[in-house]
């Protein structure tokens, strides 16, 4: 089992920045790919970014590439999402998720993720 707890969400003006954190506990953190997903009002859940076990492979959705940065600290069992140049369309509940794997890969497929946090709200005002 792996427990995930997100923090760092809030209300920010367009153009501003936020950093989300996800704390993991319960099993070997370095054995999982980590991902950030989001679900906006009236929208389906979508991938934002993913990072492999070692941090050496990273995936970004086209909509956030160049603005968001995913990182992880395996010693502290934390994963981060630095969000810059935020836009109103980034408004969503953001979830972190973990995918158990033997490989140093990323995946954008939400169905591959075994564990999910409860989500944190990010609201970007125009």
C-alpha positions as CSV (number, residue, x, y, z in Angstrom):
1,X,0.0,0.0,0.0
2,X,1.0,3.6,-0.7
3,X,-0.6,6.6,0.8
4,X,-0.4,9.9,-1.0
5,X,-1.2,13.4,0.4
6,X,-1.2,16.5,-1.8
7,X,-0.7,20.0,-0.6
8,X,0.1,23.5,-1.9
9,X,-3.1,24.3,-3.8
10,X,-4.9,27.6,-3.6
11,X,-6.1,30.7,-5.4
12,X,-3.7,32.6,-7.6
13,X,-4.0,35.3,-10.3
14,X,-3.2,34.5,-13.9
15,X,0.5,34.7,-14.5
16,X,1.3,33.6,-11.0
17,X,3.0,30.5,-9.6
18,X,2.2,27.6,-7.2
19,X,4.1,24.6,-6.1
20,X,2.3,21.4,-5.3
21,X,3.7,18.7,-3.1
22,X,2.8,15.1,-2.7
23,X,4.0,13.2,0.3
24,X,4.2,9.4,0.0
25,X,4.3,6.8,2.7
26,X,3.8,3.1,3.1
27,X,6.1,1.4,0.6
28,X,9.3,1.9,-1.3
29,X,8.8,5.2,-3.0
30,X,11.7,4.6,-5.5
31,X,9.8,1.6,-7.0
32,X,7.0,3.8,-8.4
33,X,6.5,6.1,-11.3
34,X,4.7,9.3,-10.1
35,X,2.3,11.3,-12.0
36,X,0.2,14.5,-11.6
37,X,-3.3,14.6,-13.0
38,X,-6.0,17.2,-13.0
39,X,-9.7,17.4,-13.4
40,X,-11.3,20.8,-14.3
41,X,-15.0,21.7,-13.9
42,X,-17.0,19.6,-16.3
43,X,-13.9,18.0,-17.8
44,X,-12.4,14.5,-17.7
45,X,-9.3,13.8,-15.7
46,X,-6.1,14.4,-17.7
47,X,-2.5,13.8,-17.2
48,X,-0.3,16.9,-16.4
49,X,3.1,15.3,-15.9
50,X,4.9,12.1,-15.0
51,X,8.3,11.2,-13.7
52,X,10.1,7.9,-13.6
53,X,11.5,6.1,-10.6
54,X,14.9,7.6,-10.9
55,X,13.7,11.0,-12.1
56,X,15.5,10.4,-15.4
57,X,12.5,10.2,-17.6
58,X,9.8,12.9,-17.6
59,X,6.6,13.5,-19.5
60,X,4.6,16.7,-19.9
61,X,1.3,17.3,-21.4
62,X,1.5,19.7,-24.3
63,X,-0.7,22.2,-22.5
64,X,1.8,22.6,-19.6
65,X,5.2,22.0,-21.3
66,X,7.5,25.0,-20.6
67,X,5.4,26.2,-17.7
68,X,5.3,23.3,-15.3
69,X,8.1,21.3,-13.8
70,X,7.8,17.9,-12.1
71,X,10.5,16.7,-9.8
72,X,10.9,14.1,-7.0
73,X,13.0,13.6,-4.0
74,X,13.3,9.8,-3.3
75,X,15.1,10.4,0.0
76,X,12.2,12.5,1.3
77,X,9.5,10.5,-0.6
78,X,8.1,13.7,-2.1
79,X,7.1,14.7,-5.6
80,X,6.6,18.3,-6.7
81,X,4.8,20.1,-9.4
82,X,6.1,23.7,-9.9
83,X,3.5,25.6,-11.9
84,X,4.5,28.9,-13.4
85,X,2.7,31.3,-15.8
86,X,-0.6,29.9,-14.6
87,X,-3.7,30.4,-16.7
88,X,-7.4,30.3,-15.9
89,X,-7.7,27.1,-17.8
90,X,-5.3,25.5,-15.3
91,X,-8.1,25.7,-12.7
92,X,-8.7,22.1,-11.6
93,X,-8.4,19.6,-8.8
94,X,-4.8,18.3,-9.0
95,X,-4.1,14.7,-8.0
96,X,-0.8,12.9,-7.5
97,X,-0.7,9.2,-8.4
98,X,1.7,6.3,-8.2
99,X,2.3,3.5,-10.8
100,X,4.1,0.4,-9.5
101,X,6.7,-0.7,-12.1
102,X,10.0,-2.5,-12.4
103,X,11.1,-0.1,-15.1
104,X,12.4,3.4,-15.1
105,X,9.5,4.7,-17.3
106,X,6.8,7.3,-17.4
107,X,3.2,6.7,-18.4
108,X,0.4,9.1,-19.2
109,X,-2.3,6.5,-18.9
110,X,-4.3,7.1,-15.7
111,X,-5.6,3.5,-15.6
112,X,-2.0,2.4,-15.1
113,X,-1.8,4.2,-11.7
114,X,-2.5,2.1,-8.6
115,X,-2.6,4.7,-5.9
116,X,-4.1,8.2,-5.8
117,X,-4.2,11.1,-3.4
118,X,-7.3,13.0,-2.4
119,X,-6.6,16.0,-4.6
120,X,-5.9,19.7,-4.0
121,X,-7.8,22.5,-5.6
122,X,-6.0,25.0,-7.8
123,X,-7.9,28.1,-8.9
124,X,-6.5,30.6,-11.3
125,X,-8.4,33.9,-11.5
126,X,-8.2,36.1,-14.6
